[in-house]
């Protein structure tokens, strides 16, 4: 599953490369987090062979319903949980992380069809 990630000691954020919202979010993360994001983070489009190989049985053909964060220890986080570890390295990220982890911050869910 996430064997490749473990060997390289890097984290992979796997996003929908066909989703404009996802592409915009990726570009923003790269731009805003240039100095703050962990250098071991790589962005990989879901539609790539690397994503299929890295996700293993988690990978399903077609468009993904959520983003995935693969940790070096093999843990896979999905959806909003995939983005939370990135927040501390972004401007205002620590505040947003606190809000996102609060009970009120988890009231809604993200619609995977938004921006597609």
C-alpha positions in Angstrom: 0.0 0.0 0.0 2.1 2.9 1.2 5.4 1.0 1.0 6.9 3.6 -1.4 6.1 6.4 1.0 7.7 4.5 3.9 10.9 3.9 2.0 11.2 7.5 1.0 10.1 9.0 4.3 8.0 11.5 2.5 4.3 12.4 2.6 2.1 12.3 -0.5 -0.9 14.5 -0.9 -2.9 12.8 -3.6 -5.5 15.2 -5.2 -7.9 15.1 -8.1 -5.9 16.4 -11.1 -9.1 16.9 -13.1 -10.8 19.1 -10.5 -10.3 22.9 -10.9 -10.9 23.5 -7.2 -8.3 20.8 -6.2 -5.8 22.3 -8.7 -6.4 25.8 -7.3 -6.0 24.5 -3.7 -2.8 22.7 -4.7 -1.4 25.9 -6.3 -2.3 27.9 -3.3 -0.7 25.4 -0.9 2.5 25.5 -3.0 2.5 29.3 -3.2 1.6 30.1 0.4 3.5 27.3 2.0 6.7 27.7 0.1 8.6 28.4 3.3 6.3 26.7 5.8 5.3 23.4 4.3 7.3 20.3 5.1 9.9 19.7 2.4 9.0 16.0 2.6 5.6 16.7 1.1 4.9 15.9 -2.5 1.7 16.5 -4.5 0.6 13.7 -6.8 -2.5 13.7 -9.1 -4.9 10.8 -8.4 -4.9 10.0 -12.1 -1.2 9.0 -12.1 0.3 5.6 -11.9 2.2 6.7 -8.8 -1.1 7.4 -7.0 -2.5 4.0 -8.0 0.6 2.2 -6.9 0.9 4.2 -3.6 -2.8 3.8 -2.6 -2.9 0.1 -3.5 -6.4 -1.4 -2.7 -7.6 2.1 -1.7 -7.3 3.2 -5.4 -10.5 3.0 -7.5 -10.6 3.9 -11.2 -12.3 7.2 -12.1 -12.5 10.3 -10.1 -11.8 10.3 -6.3 -14.3 11.3 -3.8 -11.6 12.8 -1.5 -8.0 13.8 -1.3 -5.6 11.4 0.4 -2.5 12.1 2.6 -0.1 9.2 2.8 2.1 9.4 5.8 5.6 7.8 6.0 4.3 5.3 8.5 1.7 4.0 6.0 -1.3 5.9 7.6 -3.8 7.2 5.1 -5.9 10.3 5.9 -8.9 11.2 3.6 -10.9 14.3 2.9 -10.5 17.2 5.2 -8.2 15.1 7.5 -5.7 15.0 4.6 -5.3 18.8 4.7 -5.2 19.4 8.4 -1.5 18.4 8.9 -0.6 21.0 6.3 -2.2 24.0 8.0 0.4 24.9 10.6 2.9 25.7 7.8 0.5 28.2 6.1 -0.3 31.8 7.0 -3.1 31.8 9.5 -3.0 28.0 9.5 -2.7 27.4 13.2 -5.8 29.4 13.8 -7.7 27.6 11.1 -6.5 24.2 12.4 -7.9 25.1 15.9 -11.2 26.1 14.3 -11.3 23.0 12.1 -10.7 20.7 15.1 -13.4 22.3 17.2 -16.8 20.5 17.3 -18.5 23.4 15.4 -15.7 23.2 12.7 -16.7 19.6 11.9 -20.4 20.2 11.6 -20.4 20.1 7.8 -18.7 18.0 5.2 -17.1 18.9 1.9 -19.0 18.0 -1.2 -16.7 16.1 -3.4 -18.5 17.3 -6.5 -17.7 21.0 -5.8 -15.5 22.5 -8.5 -15.6 19.5 -10.8 
